[in-house]
Amino acid sequence: MRRELTCIVCPIGCSLTVTDKENGELEVTGNRCPRGAAYAVEEITAPKRVVTATCRLGPAGACSESDSKDPIYQRMRRHGLCDPRRLPVKTSAPCPKEYIDELLSEIYRTQVNPPVRRGDIIIKNWKNLGLDVVAVRALD
């Protein structure tokens, strides 16, 4: 079987061809460096991705008086939410693709209480895979 990939390890973007040999090994051609070959083998055998998402913020202080006439803030106050922001997060290492949906579900269920600093660990060593979910920015 032959598969075509574009290497994303560096800006060159080599066109890679991965062919299955009879002995079960993968042969990679088209790469200009060994990193391209390693990328192609990993992408075919065990693809991984860095996951980015947002998680909910916990209860914030009361909405300011200047926001009180805004219908969005009135609706949020009614539901006990005063801060419309969400906290952007990402994984500290690439996550195996087969776990991404499960990880996203956990991130979306997670609620973080401000203040949060950039780099704070939100979920530590998820499923013992050695990857943490960390805050991408600070929120007061």
N, C-alpha and C positions, 0 to 999 in steps of 0.2 A: 504494500500500500504506500502511496506517495502523498505527502501533505506539503503545502506551501505556507510559509510564515514570513512575516516581516519582523526582523530583530528590533527590539526596543531598548536594548541595553545601552546603546550610545546613539548619538545623532546621525550616524551614517545610514542606518536603516537597511542593512543588508537583506536581500531576498534569499531566504533559506528554503532548502528543499530537504525534507526528512523522509527517508526511505527505510522500510522494514527489511532487514536482511533475513535470510533463511534461518540463521541461528538465533533469531529473536532480538538481536541488537539493532540499534537505530543508527543509520548513517546520515550525517548532516553535511550538506554541501552548500556553497554560496556564502559561507561566513568568512569574514576577513580577520577574525581573531578568535581565540579559544572561548571567549565569553559568549559569543554568538552560538557556538555549538552547545555549550552548557545550558543556555537559555532555551534552545529548541528542544533539547531532551527533557528538561523540566516542564516545559509548556505542554509537551505531548503526554508525559507520564504522570505528572502531579502538578497541575496548574495552580497558581496562588495569586492572590490580589491583595493590595492594601485596601482596606474598607474605610470609606468616609461616610459619615452620617451626622445626624443631630439627635440630641436627647432632650427630654423635657427639663424645665427648670422648676424647682420646688416653689413653695409659696414665697412670694416677694412681699415687700412692704406695701402699704396702702398706695393706691394710685395718686399722683399729685393732683392738686386742685385744677391746674391748667389743663389736665386731660379730662376733667369731669364732664365736659360738654361733648366730647368725641363719642359717637355711638359705639365704636369698637370697644373703647375702654369701659363704657357703661355695661355692655354685654359681658365683658371679661370680669368686671367687678361682681356682677350678678352670679357668676359661676366660681367666684373665689380666685380668679386669676388676674393679676395686675401687670404681669410682665410678659409681653408677647414674644420676647426673644427666646430662641432655643440655643443650646450650647453645641457648637460644632465639635465633633470628635473624629478620631481616626485610630486605626490600629498601629501599634508600634512596630509590627512586622507583618509581612504578607500572610494572609489567611488562606488555607486550602479552600478551593472553590466550593467543594461539597458542604462546607460549614457556613458559607456566607449568609444564607437565608436565616439560619438559626441564630447567628451572631447579630444580624440586623434586628431580629425580633427582640432579643435581649436588650440591645441598645435602646430601641424605641420604648421598652417598658421601664427603663432606668430613669429615675428622677434625681436630679442633682440640685442641691441647695447652694445658692451663691453665698459668699464669694468663691470664685474658682480662679485659679491661676493657670496660665498656659503651661502645659506639660503635666498637670495633675493627673494622676491615674484615676480613671472613673470605674473601670472594671479591671481587676488584676488577674493575670495569668488565666485567661479564659479557657476553660475546658482542659487545663494543663497543657496547652499547646505552646506555651511560652510567649504568648502575645498579650499585650495590655491594650486597653482602649484608653486613650489619653485625650485631654482637652486641647483643642487647637488654639483657643484664644482665652483671654481672661474676661470674666464678667463680675461686676460688683453686685 
